[in-house]
Amino acid sequence: MLGCQKIHVDSFEGVGSTFSFSIPIYFEQSSPSEVSENSLSSLINDIHKEADVKESVLEFSGKTITSCHIDHCKCKMILVVDDNDYNLFTMKRKLTRRGYEVITAYNGQQCIEQVIEYEKGWKKCGSGCRGIRLILMDVDMPIMNGIEATKELQRLMKKKEISPVTIVGCSAFESKQDIMEGLNAGMKDYITKPVLDSKLEQVLKVYTLSLIHI
């Protein structure tokens, strides 16, 4: 299976099962300087190739590392985490224009509190409802940064204290080191600011449709 080395299964009662696999990727050596937009895109694509879902068949192309499963949740809630009011306003407007519901948090601690609180009170759309579909996580924030928040959310998911949720980094930090730190913490993708509409559309297509990466 494409050189797959490990296969793992997680099951969440009332939510579904997650089948994950890992594939080794080898990167060429490069200078530690900041990468260009093209090389940044190439780096992200090497780690998370876009996956399409067609009639419940997963069709993967290229080198892929992902954990995913098909679910039927119809909720369109996205949590945007950023300490800048303008960034929050801009992203919220872009998402609401695309039909999404949006809640916001100013730092990682508020993000975790929002996830826990929302999970306690949201009205489920049906069995397997996941509530918050996606978290767009800034990195450089006061009180608790995005890396720390992502690690804590992953810990809570592993302990099944919260439902699985996809976290995508959204930051002005764009060095390879910054990107890998985010992905290693548990982010499933990483986009840089200012966020282009085309890149946002790609993220929404991959992570908020019936293919859920966790």
SULGIVEN-V483938 format. One record per residue. PSI is psi in radians with two decimals (* if undefined). NEAR is the number of other ideal C-beta (glycine too) atoms within 10 Angstrom. Layout:
PSI,NEAR / PSI,NEAR
This chain:
1.37,7 / 0.57,9 / 0.35,8 / 2.31,10 / -0.54,9 / 2.45,8 / 2.32,10 / 2.54,10 / 2.26,9 / 2.47,17 / 2.24,10 / 2.06,16 / 2.26,6 / -0.07,9 / -0.89,20 / -3.00,19 / 2.57,10 / 2.18,18 / 2.11,13 / 2.67,16 / 2.80,16 / 2.53,15 / 2.27,15 / 2.47,9 / 2.39,10 / 2.21,6 / 2.50,10 / 2.60,4 / 2.46,4 / 2.93,10 / 2.68,7 / 0.07,8 / 2.91,8 / 2.54,13 / 2.73,19 / 2.99,10 / -0.72,11 / -0.76,8 / -0.55,13 / -0.81,18 / -0.71,14 / -0.70,12 / -0.83,18 / -0.75,19 / -0.54,14 / -0.50,15 / -0.66,19 / 1.52,21 / 2.40,15 / 2.34,15 / 2.38,18 / 2.54,13 / 2.10,15 / 1.97,7 / 0.83,4 / 0.34,8 / 2.19,8 / 2.18,15 / 1.87,8 / 2.51,14 / 2.52,9 / -2.85,9 / 2.23,16 / 2.36,20 / 2.08,16 / 2.73,20 / 2.21,17 / 2.81,23 / 2.83,21 / 2.30,14 / 3.08,18 / 0.37,12 / 2.34,21 / 0.02,11 / 2.57,18 / 0.69,16 / 2.28,19 / 2.36,25 / 2.09,23 / 2.19,24 / 2.03,29 / 2.51,27 / 0.09,18 / 2.12,15 / -0.70,10 / -0.76,8 / -0.72,20 / -0.80,18 / -0.81,13 / -0.83,16 / -0.68,23 / -0.73,18 / -0.75,11 / -0.71,17 / -0.74,21 / -0.58,12 / -0.39,8 / 0.14,14 / 0.17,8 / 2.63,18 / 2.52,14 / 2.33,17 / 2.75,17 / 2.79,19 / 2.60,23 / -0.19,17 / 3.06,20 / -0.64,26 / -0.80,17 / -0.64,18 / -0.88,28 / -0.76,20 / -0.72,12 / -0.77,17 / -0.84,25 / -0.79,13 / -0.73,11 / -0.69,17 / -0.55,16 / -0.58,8 / -0.10,7 / 2.62,15 / 2.02,7 / 2.49,12 / -0.13,14 / -3.14,9 / 2.40,11 / 0.10,16 / 2.42,17 / -0.12,25 / -1.92,19 / 2.10,21 / -0.55,21 / 2.48,26 / 2.14,27 / 1.91,27 / 2.03,29 / 2.85,27 / -0.93,24 / 1.69,14 / 2.70,24 / 2.93,10 / -1.10,12 / 2.14,16 / 3.05,19 / -0.55,29 / -0.83,22 / -0.73,17 / -0.72,28 / -0.77,28 / -0.71,14 / -0.71,18 / -0.69,25 / -0.66,17 / -0.76,12 / -0.65,17 / -0.72,19 / -0.62,12 / -0.01,8 / 0.54,13 / -0.35,12 / 2.77,19 / 2.69,21 / 2.41,22 / 2.47,23 / 2.32,25 / 2.20,28 / 2.18,23 / 2.47,27 / 1.65,27 / 2.77,23 / -0.25,13 / 2.15,18 / 0.24,18 / 2.79,13 / -0.65,17 / -0.76,10 / -0.77,20 / -0.81,23 / -0.59,14 / -0.74,18 / -0.79,24 / -0.69,19 / -0.48,11 / -0.37,21 / 0.03,21 / 2.46,25 / -0.21,26 / 3.03,26 / 2.08,26 / 2.64,20 / 2.66,20 / 2.61,16 / 2.44,8 / 2.06,16 / 2.53,12 / -0.67,9 / -0.69,7 / -0.67,17 / -0.75,18 / -0.71,12 / -0.78,15 / -0.77,21 / -0.68,20 / -0.76,13 / -0.68,24 / -0.05,24 / 0.09,20 / -2.67,13 / -0.14,13 / 1.98,20 / 2.14,25 / 2.25,20 / *,23
